[in-house]
Amino acid sequence: MIRHYFKVAWRNLLRYRTQSIISIIGLAVGFTCFALATLWLRYEMTYDGFHPDVDRLYQLSQESRVAFQTNKTTGFQIPLATELKQHFPEIEIASAVSETYSYYSKWEVLDLSSPDGTYRQALELGIDSCFLEMFNIRLLNGTRDFLHDSGQIALTDEVAIAYFGLESPLGKEFKPSDDEYASPKIVTAVVSGWGKHSNLPFKALTKLEKRKEFSYAQVWIKLKNGTDVESFKEKLYAYQTIPDQWGFRYTHFQITPIQESRYQLFSHKLVVQFQYLILFSITGVLVIVCALFNYLSLFVNRLRMRAREMALRKVCGSSNGKLFMLLSMEFVLVLLMACVLGMAIIELTLPAFLGFTGIAGNIYGESLLYFAVSILLAMLVFLLLVYYFNKQLFRRAMKAGANKPRQSFFYRFSMVLQMVIGILFIFCICIIMKQINHLRHTDIGMERAHITILQTFADDQIEVLAEKLRQIPLLTEVVEGASPLFPPSYNIGMEIDEWEGKQPTDEPIQVEQLVRGELLTKFYKLRLLQGEFFSDSTDNQNKVLINETAAKKFGWADPVGKKVWGNKTVLGVLKDFHKTSPTTPVAPVLVTLGKHPKVNGLAYAHSILIKDGNHPWETVRDSIHSRLKKELPDVKYNLTNVEEEYEKFLKSETILLELLSIVAVVCILISAFGIYSFVTLTCERRRKEIAIRKVNGARVRDILFLFLKEYAALLLLASAIAFSVGYALMKRWLESYVEQTAISWWVYGAVFAGIACVVLLSIWTRVWKAANQNPAEVIKSE
């Protein structure tokens, strides 16, 4: 019996092979998108989930008080962990860990040179004595002396084997290869590691260094069992720390569960923003829905055409269960083939996907699980639908006029749904493309084209470097001693509590101070709205420039000549310029003369303007490398192209656009072939009607107009729904950007015209063929 069901199902698939192929491909792509996106999403949400007592581990943060930062900050003075542990009895353990993303942090990439000449990478993490206990890190060999001696280091067992082989690493010297700034360390311990699926990956552990100034670290806490977390959060938020050496107090603390830190505090590490991962997963579901309804609509249409056959089978003794199995077998075959094709797509794209996302684990097992869930849900929808339509069709098939053409609600709903999804995808992609193009070419208030940043720690070589760079013919301007505006490397955040016109109720204002203003304004071509620039003819020592945002913060309509920051006089107002992500509002800026303060011997970046913009970045980079390698081979430096750095701000949007474009093409193909298939089945079912109309004098264009009128109404309804939803979604998405493109009227017209052409072509192709058939032959065959 099963064999008979299989043969009938296979013949039906072959009979409607075009529709079947489109349905299988659509479901396979939908399954693949959903499985990969959900796999990626789950991987990002389960970071650090392997720790014991993971529900009691939290990371400390606070809303950034620095003008140029709008997110939470996680860098605190190292003694803070001990202070919190002493003050709050709810804290079981508090640990300070070297800050992962700070320019000054101990989170370093070590190139480990092995005896065979290959290089391996290891991450070094500076920790205090509480870290091992909090995260249950096992000491496999050696002692814990490395926690108290900066000349010692602990390696994970993985690195110890990779670097020293089967020999014991204890007592041996360990030094990053070709790193003149790193001192050799003695290996005194081997500890257990935990891989990369963590916000604190490490391959080596060292003592947390406490410098006299600017010693920042992350603070992690473990709460005691039974702690009321909400009550603890309130107490922590109201707490003020002991004043530091500058009289500064930390306050308004917040805690984030360790498994949520990945997408709340470490979002800069994500390849794609977390909300975009969710969106990609939803698009996979939409593709599945589109393909599923496409197939089910065609199946129901064919079921109507087979209504009398089904009724006769039942009269001849077939039970409802057997008919149910007969009809279900075809859909089961479609799902299985879609599953096999989907797994094949995953197999083909897996290397690129893993390299792009860094995901590890049982990829195939989880993918199969998500496929199975999708298949079960699709089967449930199918079974309910078949049960309902079987019951209706058997009853109608035994009545007179059962074969009368009748468009069902489900048919219309399915058509509108597919059109809505297709139009919505195209509309959203158009707006995303328009916004990305706007961000790439909009005026951000400063020069960013053809600028390269050179950064070095060789503080005593800055002037020599600048002189060597000026000798390169490709470069027209070299400015040393000024920190680059874009990308920002080191910024001075300050709190202004004195300005002209300040009211007693006004809160202090956080601003960013930029020094060497006489160089920066010229080099980056900052534009002046009021007043004047710094000049050699006047005394500029007590003069400052501010930007538009600062003027608004101070409440000044005419800022020039106003006093701020003690006795400083506002010399001019600069147009706002963006030096951060396009989603970050412009911060208040105060520009002064003078040099950058030196912190920990850091040397600041040289800003380099490429001559006339006629030379590609690669050529300029190679020229700089060639000159400096020849004349200053011992100086370590790093080159950064400003335009490439700005492009990184658009990384998530660009990836989202690429992903959605692939999905949109699939959705459009499904919708187009779905419409074509619907029209094909409708023409086949209404062949006799078309023939009679032609006999009675109807022309081909009249028959075409009859079909076009029906589908035009569905298209208009789908467009109204899709454009309304798309506008609401894109308007909210655009609001996250400081610089926004307009949702122009022509986007609606272009999308509607494109979809209308696809619909028209699908209808015209099939109806034209049906309308030109010989009516006598059609009626005779009926």
C-alpha positions in Angstrom: 0.0 0.0 0.0 2.8 2.4 0.9 4.5 1.6 -2.4 1.2 2.5 -4.2 1.0 5.8 -2.3 4.6 6.5 -3.2 4.1 5.9 -6.9 1.0 8.1 -7.0 2.8 10.9 -5.2 5.9 10.6 -7.4 3.7 10.8 -10.6 2.0 13.9 -9.3 5.3 15.6 -8.6 6.5 14.7 -12.1 3.3 15.9 -13.6 3.7 19.3 -12.0 7.4 19.3 -12.0 7.9 23.0 -12.4 5.8 23.8 -9.4 7.4 21.0 -7.4 10.9 22.1 -8.1 10.2 25.7 -7.1 8.5 24.5 -3.9 11.4 22.2 -3.0 14.0 24.9 -3.7 12.1 27.5 -1.8 11.6 25.3 1.2 15.3 24.2 1.1 16.5 27.8 1.1 14.1 28.7 3.8 15.1 25.8 6.0 18.8 26.6 5.4 18.4 30.3 6.2 16.4 29.5 9.3 18.7 26.7 10.5 21.9 28.7 10.0 20.5 32.0 11.4 19.1 30.1 14.5 22.3 28.2 14.9 24.3 31.5 14.8 21.8 33.2 17.1 21.9 30.4 19.7 25.7 30.3 19.6 25.9 34.1 20.3 23.4 33.8 23.2 25.1 30.8 24.9 28.6 32.4 25.3 30.0 31.4 28.7 27.1 29.0 29.4 29.5 26.3 30.4 30.6 27.9 33.6 29.5 26.4 36.9 26.9 28.5 38.7 26.5 30.5 35.5 23.3 32.0 36.8 25.2 33.8 39.6 28.0 35.3 37.4 27.6 39.0 36.4 29.8 41.7 34.8 29.9 45.2 36.2 29.2 48.2 34.0 27.8 51.7 34.1 26.4 54.2 31.7 29.3 56.0 30.1 29.9 59.5 31.5 32.3 60.4 28.7 30.9 62.6 25.9 32.1 60.5 23.0 30.8 57.2 24.4 27.1 56.5 24.5 27.1 52.8 25.5 28.0 51.2 28.8 31.5 51.3 29.9 33.2 48.3 31.6 36.6 49.7 32.5 37.1 50.6 36.2 40.0 51.2 38.5 41.4 47.8 39.6 40.8 48.2 43.4 37.1 48.5 42.8 36.6 44.8 42.9 38.0 44.6 46.4 35.9 47.6 47.5 32.7 46.1 46.3 33.4 42.8 47.9 33.9 44.5 51.3 30.9 46.7 51.0 28.3 44.2 49.7 27.7 41.0 51.7 25.7 39.6 48.7 28.9 39.3 46.7 30.6 35.9 47.1 33.6 36.7 44.9 34.7 39.8 43.0 37.5 39.6 40.4 39.3 42.2 38.3 40.4 41.1 34.8 42.4 43.1 32.4 40.1 45.0 30.0 39.7 43.2 26.7 39.3 46.1 24.3 41.3 48.9 25.9 44.2 50.3 23.9 46.3 49.9 27.1 45.0 46.5 28.2 47.0 43.3 28.8 44.8 41.5 26.4 47.5 40.9 23.9 48.0 38.7 20.8 51.1 36.6 21.3 52.8 35.1 18.2 54.3 31.9 19.7 57.2 30.7 17.6 57.6 27.0 17.8 60.9 25.1 17.1 59.6 24.0 13.7 59.3 27.5 12.5 55.5 27.8 12.5 53.6 30.4 14.4 50.6 30.0 16.7 48.5 32.7 18.4 47.6 32.8 22.1 45.6 35.3 24.1 47.1 36.6 27.3 44.8 37.6 30.1 45.8 39.6 33.2 44.0 38.3 36.3 43.9 38.7 40.1 43.9 35.9 42.6 40.1 35.5 42.7 39.7 34.7 39.0 40.7 31.0 39.2 38.2 30.4 42.0 35.3 32.3 40.4 35.6 30.5 37.0 36.7 27.1 38.4 40.0 27.0 36.5 42.0 23.9 37.4 45.7 24.0 38.1 47.0 21.0 36.1 50.7 21.5 37.0 52.9 23.9 38.8 52.1 26.6 41.4 50.1 29.8 41.6 53.1 32.0 42.0 52.4 33.6 38.6 49.5 35.5 40.3 52.0 37.4 42.4 55.0 37.8 40.1 54.8 39.7 36.8 57.8 37.7 35.5 55.9 34.4 35.6 53.2 33.1 33.3 50.7 30.2 33.2 49.9 28.5 29.9 46.9 26.4 29.1 47.5 22.7 28.4 46.8 23.3 24.7 49.4 26.0 24.3 51.9 24.1 26.5 51.7 21.1 24.2 51.7 23.2 21.0 54.8 25.1 22.1 56.8 22.7 24.2 55.6 19.4 22.9 55.7 16.5 25.3 58.4 18.2 27.5 57.3 19.8 30.7 57.1 23.6 30.2 57.7 24.4 33.9 60.7 26.6 34.6 61.3 27.3 30.9 61.4 30.8 29.4 58.5 32.0 27.4 58.6 35.1 25.2 56.5 36.3 22.3 58.6 36.1 19.1 59.8 39.2 17.4 58.3 41.4 20.2 60.9 43.9 21.5 58.4 45.3 24.1 57.6 42.0 25.8 59.9 40.7 28.5 60.6 37.0 28.8 58.6 35.2 31.4 59.1 31.9 33.2 56.3 29.3 32.9 55.4 28.2 36.4 51.9 26.7 35.8 49.8 24.8 33.4 46.0 25.4 33.7 42.8 24.2 32.0 41.4 26.3 29.2 37.9 26.7 27.9 38.1 27.5 24.2 36.8 30.4 22.2 33.1 30.3 23.2 33.6 32.8 25.9 33.9 36.6 26.3 37.1 35.9 28.2 39.0 33.5 25.9 42.6 32.9 27.1 45.6 30.8 26.3 47.9 32.4 28.9 47.4 33.9 32.3 49.6 36.5 34.0 49.5 38.8 37.1 47.1 41.8 36.7 49.4 44.8 36.5 48.5 47.8 38.6 50.1 50.9 37.2 50.1 54.2 39.0 47.7 55.8 36.5 45.0 54.6 34.2 45.0 51.0 35.4 41.6 49.9 34.1 40.1 46.5 34.3 36.8 44.6 34.0 35.1 43.7 37.2 33.2 40.3 37.4 31.2 39.3 40.5 29.6 36.1 41.7 26.6 36.5 43.9 25.8 34.3 46.8 23.0 31.6 46.6 19.6 33.0 47.3 20.5 36.7 46.6 17.6 38.9 45.6 19.1 40.2 42.4 16.6 43.0 41.9 17.2 44.4 45.4 21.0 44.1 44.9 20.8 46.0 41.6 19.0 48.9 43.4 21.6 49.0 46.2 24.5 48.8 43.6 23.0 51.6 41.5 22.8 53.9 44.5 26.3 53.2 45.7 29.2 55.7 45.4 32.8 54.5 45.5 35.5 55.9 47.7 37.1 58.9 45.9 40.2 58.1 43.8 43.4 60.1 43.7 41.7 62.7 41.5 38.7 62.9 43.7 36.5 61.0 41.2 33.7 58.7 42.4 32.1 55.8 40.5 28.3 55.5 40.9 25.2 54.2 39.1 26.6 50.7 38.7 24.7 48.0 36.7 25.3 44.3 36.4 24.8 42.1 33.3 24.4 38.3 33.4 27.5 36.7 31.9 25.5 35.1 29.1 24.0 38.4 28.1 27.3 40.3 28.1 28.0 39.1 24.6 25.3 41.1 22.9 25.0 43.9 25.5 28.6 44.8 26.5 30.7 43.0 23.9 28.5 43.9 20.8 31.7 45.4 19.2 32.9 41.8 18.8 29.9 40.6 16.9 30.3 40.1 13.1 26.7 41.2 12.7 24.7 43.2 15.2 22.5 41.0 17.4 19.2 42.5 16.1 20.3 41.7 12.6 20.8 38.1 13.4 17.2 38.0 14.7 16.0 39.6 11.5 17.9 37.1 9.4 16.3 34.3 11.3 12.9 35.8 10.7 13.6 36.2 7.0 14.3 32.4 6.9 10.9 31.8 8.5 9.2 34.1 5.9 10.8 32.2 3.1 9.6 28.9 4.5 6.1 30.4 4.9 6.2 31.8 1.3 7.3 28.5 -0.1 4.9 26.5 2.1 1.9 28.5 1.1 2.9 28.4 -2.5 3.0 24.6 -2.4 -0.2 24.3 -0.3 -2.1 26.6 -2.6 -1.1 24.6 -5.6 -1.9 21.4 -3.8 -5.4 22.6 -2.8 -6.0 23.7 -6.4 -5.0 20.3 -7.7 -7.1 18.7 -4.9 -10.2 20.6 -6.2 -9.5 19.2 -9.6 -9.3 15.6 -8.1 -12.3 16.1 -6.0 -14.5 13.5 -7.9 -11.6 11.1 -8.0 -11.3 11.3 -4.2 -15.0 10.9 -3.8 -15.0 7.8 -6.0 -12.1 6.3 -4.0 -14.1 6.8 -0.9 -17.3 5.2 -2.4 -15.2 2.2 -3.5 -14.1 1.5 0.0 -11.2 3.8 0.8 -11.1 4.9 4.4 -10.4 8.5 5.5 -7.1 7.4 6.9 -5.9 5.8 3.7 -6.9 8.8 1.6 -5.2 11.0 4.2 -2.0 8.9 3.7 -2.3 9.0 0.0 -2.5 12.8 -0.1 0.2 13.3 2.7 2.8 11.1 0.9 3.4 13.8 -1.8 4.0 16.5 0.8 6.3 14.2 2.8 8.3 13.6 -0.4 8.6 17.3 -1.0 9.7 18.0 2.6 12.3 15.2 2.5 13.7 16.4 -0.8 13.8 19.9 0.6 15.6 18.7 3.7 18.2 16.8 1.6 18.7 19.8 -0.7 19.0 22.1 2.4 21.6 19.9 4.0 23.5 19.9 0.7 23.4 23.7 0.7 24.7 23.8 4.2 27.5 21.4 3.3 28.5 23.6 0.4 28.4 26.9 2.4 29.6 25.6 5.7 33.3 26.4 5.3 32.6 30.0 4.4 29.9 30.2 7.2 32.2 28.9 9.9 35.1 31.1 8.8 32.8 34.1 8.8 31.0 33.5 12.2 33.6 31.5 14.1 31.0 29.0 15.3 32.1 25.7 16.7 30.3 22.6 17.9 27.9 20.0 16.4 26.8 22.0 13.4 25.2 19.1 11.5 23.3 17.8 14.6 21.8 21.2 15.4 21.0 21.9 11.8 19.1 18.6 11.5 17.3 19.5 14.7 16.1 22.8 13.3 15.2 21.1 10.0 13.2 18.6 11.9 11.3 21.3 13.9 10.5 23.1 10.6 9.3 19.9 9.0 7.1 18.9 11.9 5.5 22.4 12.0 5.0 22.3 8.2 3.5 18.8 8.4 1.1 20.0 11.1 -0.2 22.9 8.9 -0.5 20.5 6.0 -2.4 17.8 7.8 -4.9 20.3 9.2 -5.4 21.9 5.8 -5.8 18.5 4.0 -8.3 17.3 6.7 -10.5 20.4 6.2 -10.4 20.5 2.4 -11.0 16.8 2.1 -14.1 17.1 4.2 -15.4 20.0 2.1 -14.5 18.6 -1.3 -16.0 15.1 -0.8 -19.3 16.7 0.1 -19.2 19.1 -2.9 -18.0 16.4 -5.3 -21.3 14.5 -4.9 -23.4 17.5 -5.6 -24.4 19.0 -8.9 -22.1 21.8 -10.1 -19.2 20.5 -8.0 -16.8 21.2 -10.9 -17.9 24.8 -11.2 -14.8 27.1 -11.1 -14.6 28.6 -7.6 -11.9 30.7 -6.2 -11.4 30.0 -2.5 -10.4 32.3 0.3 -7.3 30.2 0.9 -6.2 30.6 -2.7 -6.5 34.4 -2.6 -5.0 34.6 0.9 -2.0 32.6 -0.3 -1.5 34.7 -3.4 -1.6 38.0 -1.3 0.7 36.6 1.3 3.4 35.6 -1.2 3.1 39.0 -2.9 3.3 40.8 0.5 6.5 38.9 1.4 8.1 39.5 -2.0 7.2 43.3 -2.0 8.3 43.7 1.6 11.7 42.2 0.9 12.3 44.3 -2.1 11.2 47.5 -0.4 13.3 46.9 2.7 16.4 46.1 0.6 15.9 49.3 -1.5 15.8 51.4 1.7 18.8 49.6 3.2 20.8 50.2 0.0 19.7 53.8 -0.1 20.8 54.3 3.5 24.2 52.6 3.1 24.8 54.7 -0.1 23.8 57.8 1.9 26.2 57.0 4.7 29.0 56.3 2.3 28.7 59.6 0.5 27.1 62.0 3.0 29.0 64.9 4.4 30.2 63.9 7.9 31.6 67.4 8.5 35.2 66.4 8.1 37.6 65.2 5.5 38.0 61.4 5.5 39.0 60.6 1.9 42.6 59.8 1.1 43.7 59.9 4.8 46.0 57.3 6.4 46.8 57.1 10.1 50.2 55.9 11.3 50.4 54.8 15.0 53.5 53.9 16.9 54.8 53.4 20.4 58.2 54.8 19.5 57.7 58.1 21.2 61.3 59.3 20.6 61.0 58.6 16.9 57.9 60.6 16.1 59.7 63.6 14.6 62.1 61.3 12.6 59.2 59.3 11.3 57.4 62.5 10.2 60.4 63.7 8.4 60.9 60.4 6.5 57.2 60.4 5.6 57.4 63.9 4.2 60.1 62.7 1.8 57.6 60.3 0.1 56.4 61.9 -3.1 52.9 60.5 -2.9 52.2 62.3 0.4 51.3 66.0 0.4 50.9 66.6 4.1 52.1 65.0 7.3 51.0 66.2 10.8 52.6 64.8 13.9 51.7 65.3 17.5 47.9 65.4 17.0 45.6 62.5 17.8 43.5 61.5 14.8 39.8 62.4 14.7 38.9 59.3 12.8 39.2 56.7 13.9 39.5 57.9 17.5 42.5 56.4 19.3 42.8 58.4 22.5 40.3 61.0 23.6 40.2 63.3 26.6 36.8 63.3 28.3 36.2 66.1 30.7 33.3 67.5 32.8 32.5 71.2 32.3 30.7 72.8 35.3 31.5 76.4 34.6 30.2 78.4 31.6 28.6 81.8 31.0 24.9 81.7 31.6 24.9 78.6 33.7 21.9 78.2 36.0 22.1 76.8 39.5 19.9 73.8 38.4 22.1 73.0 35.4 24.0 69.7 35.6 27.7 69.6 34.5 28.2 68.8 30.8 30.5 66.0 29.6 32.6 67.2 26.6 35.4 65.8 24.6 38.6 67.9 24.4 40.6 67.9 21.2 44.1 69.4 21.4 46.4 70.7 18.7 43.3 72.5 17.3 45.4 74.7 15.0 46.5 71.5 13.1 43.3 69.4 13.3 41.0 72.1 11.9 43.2 72.6 8.8 44.1 69.0 8.2 40.5 67.6 8.5 39.0 70.7 6.8 36.6 71.4 9.6 34.1 74.1 8.7 33.5 77.2 10.7 29.9 78.4 11.2 30.6 81.5 13.5 33.7 83.4 14.7 37.2 82.5 13.5 39.9 79.8 13.6 43.0 79.9 15.7 45.6 82.3 14.0 49.2 83.3 14.6 48.3 87.0 14.9 46.3 86.6 18.1 46.9 85.1 21.6 45.1 81.8 21.4 46.1 80.3 24.7 42.9 81.2 26.4 40.7 80.6 23.3 38.7 77.6 22.4 36.5 76.3 19.6 33.3 74.4 20.2 31.0 72.5 17.9 27.2 73.0 17.3 26.2 70.4 19.8 28.3 72.0 22.6 26.7 75.4 21.9 23.3 73.8 22.2 24.3 72.1 25.5 25.5 75.4 27.0 22.3 77.0 25.8 24.0 79.7 23.7 22.4 81.2 20.6 25.4 83.4 20.0 28.4 81.5 21.5 31.3 83.7 20.1 32.9 85.6 23.0 31.2 83.6 25.7 33.3 82.3 28.7 33.6 78.6 29.4 35.9 76.3 31.5 37.1 79.1 33.8 38.4 82.0 31.7 38.4 80.3 28.3 36.8 82.4 25.5 34.9 80.9 22.6 36.7 81.9 19.5 34.4 80.2 17.0 31.8 77.5 16.4 32.5 74.4 14.2 30.0 72.5 12.2 29.2 69.2 13.8 31.4 66.4 12.5 31.0 62.6 12.9 34.1 60.7 14.2 32.2 57.6 15.5 29.5 55.2 14.2 26.7 56.8 12.2 24.3 55.5 14.9 26.1 57.6 17.5 25.0 61.2 18.1 27.6 63.9 17.8 29.1 64.6 21.2 29.9 68.1 22.5 33.5 69.0 21.5 35.9 71.6 22.9 39.0 72.3 20.7 42.1 73.8 22.3 45.8 74.4 21.6 48.6 72.5 23.3 49.8 68.9 23.1 48.3 65.6 24.1 49.2 64.5 27.6 51.4 61.4 27.5 50.0 58.3 29.3 52.2 55.3 29.9 54.6 56.4 27.2 52.0 56.1 24.4 53.0 57.8 21.1 50.1 59.3 19.2 49.2 58.9 15.6 50.5 60.7 12.5 47.8 61.8 10.1 48.8 61.5 6.4 47.0 63.0 3.4 47.5 61.1 0.1 48.5 63.4 -2.7 45.6 64.7 -4.9 43.7 61.4 -4.3 45.1 60.0 -7.5 46.8 57.0 -5.9 45.1 54.0 -4.5 45.5 53.1 -0.8 47.5 50.0 -1.6 50.1 52.0 -3.5 50.5 54.5 -0.7 50.7 51.8 1.9 53.4 50.0 0.0 55.4 53.2 -0.5 55.3 53.9 3.3 56.3 50.4 4.2 59.2 50.4 1.7 60.6 53.7 2.9 60.3 53.0 6.6 61.6 49.5 6.3 64.6 50.7 4.5 65.4 53.7 6.7 63.9 52.9 10.1 63.7 49.1 10.2 63.5 48.9 14.0 60.5 51.2 14.4 57.2 49.4 15.0 54.1 51.1 13.6 50.6 50.4 12.3 48.8 51.9 9.3 45.1 52.6 9.2 43.1 53.7 6.2 40.3 56.1 7.3 37.9 55.2 4.6 38.3 51.5 5.4 37.7 52.2 9.1 34.6 54.1 8.3 33.4 51.2 6.1 33.7 49.0 9.2 30.9 51.0 10.8 28.7 49.9 8.0 29.8 46.2 8.2 26.6 45.0 9.8 24.4 46.8 7.3 26.4 45.6 4.4 26.2 42.0 5.5 22.5 42.3 6.3 22.0 43.6 2.8 23.9 40.7 1.2 21.9 38.2 3.2 18.6 39.8 2.6 19.4 40.1 -1.1 19.9 36.3 -1.5 16.7 35.6 0.4 14.8 38.3 -1.6 15.8 36.7 -4.9 14.5 33.3 -3.7 11.2 34.9 -2.5 10.7 36.7 -5.8 11.3 33.5 -7.7 8.9 31.6 -5.5 6.2 34.3 -5.9 6.7 34.6 -9.6 6.6 30.9 -10.3 3.8 30.6 -7.8 1.7 33.1 -9.8 2.6 31.3 -13.0 1.6 28.0 -11.5 -1.6 29.4 -10.2 -2.5 30.8 -13.6 -1.5 27.5 -15.3 -3.8 25.5 -13.0 -6.6 28.1 -13.3 -6.3 28.0 -17.1 -6.4 24.2 -17.1 -9.4 24.2 -14.9 -11.2 26.9 -16.9 -10.3 25.7 -20.4 -13.9 25.0 -21.2 -15.0 28.4 -19.9 -12.3 30.1 -22.1 -13.3 28.1 -25.1 -17.0 29.0 -24.7 -16.2 32.7 -24.3 -14.2 32.6 -27.5 -17.1 30.9 -29.3 -19.4 33.7 -28.1 -17.1 36.3 -29.5 -14.6 37.1 -26.8 -11.3 38.3 -28.1 -7.9 37.2 -26.7 -7.3 40.6 -25.1 -10.7 40.3 -23.4 -9.7 37.0 -21.8 -6.4 38.5 -20.8 -8.1 41.5 -19.2 -10.4 39.1 -17.3 -7.4 37.5 -15.6 -5.4 40.7 -15.2 -8.3 42.4 -13.4 -8.4 39.6 -10.8 -4.7 39.6 -10.2 -4.4 43.4 -10.3 -6.8 43.6 -7.3 -4.7 41.1 -5.4 -1.5 43.0 -6.3 -3.0 46.3 -5.1 -4.1 44.8 -1.8 -0.7 43.1 -1.3 1.2 46.4 -2.1 -0.9 48.3 0.4 -0.1 45.9 3.1 3.6 45.4 2.2 4.3 49.2 1.8 2.6 50.0 5.1 4.5 47.4 7.1 7.7 48.2 5.2 7.4 51.9 5.9 6.9 51.3 9.7 9.8 48.9 9.9 12.2 51.0 7.8 11.2 54.3 9.6 12.0 52.7 12.9 15.3 51.3 11.6 16.4 54.6 10.1 15.7 56.4 13.4 18.7 54.6 14.9 21.0 56.6 12.6 22.0 60.2 13.1 22.3 60.7 9.4 19.1 59.3 7.6 18.1 59.0 4.0 14.6 59.8 2.9 12.0 57.1 2.1 11.4 58.7 -1.4 8.1 58.2 -3.3 10.0 56.8 -6.3 11.0 53.7 -4.2 7.3 52.8 -3.9 6.8 53.3 -7.6 9.9 51.4 -8.7 9.1 48.4 -6.4 5.4 48.3 -7.5 6.3 48.6 -11.2 8.9 45.8 -10.9 6.4 43.4 -9.2 3.7 44.4 -11.6 5.9 43.5 -14.5 6.7 40.1 -13.0 2.9 39.4 -12.4 2.0 40.7 -15.8 4.6 38.5 -17.6 3.6 35.4 -15.6 -0.1 35.9 -16.5 0.5 37.0 -20.1 2.7 34.0 -20.9 0.2 31.4 -19.7 -3.1 33.0 -20.5 -2.0 33.9 -24.0 -1.3 30.3 -24.7 -4.7 29.2 -23.3 -6.6 31.9 -25.0 -5.2 31.0 -28.4 -6.2 27.3 -28.3 -8.8 26.0 -30.8 -12.1 26.2 -28.8 -13.6 23.3 -30.8 -10.7 21.0 -29.7 -11.0 22.1 -26.1 -14.8 21.5 -25.9 -14.4 18.1 -27.7 -11.7 17.0 -25.2 -13.9 18.0 -22.3 
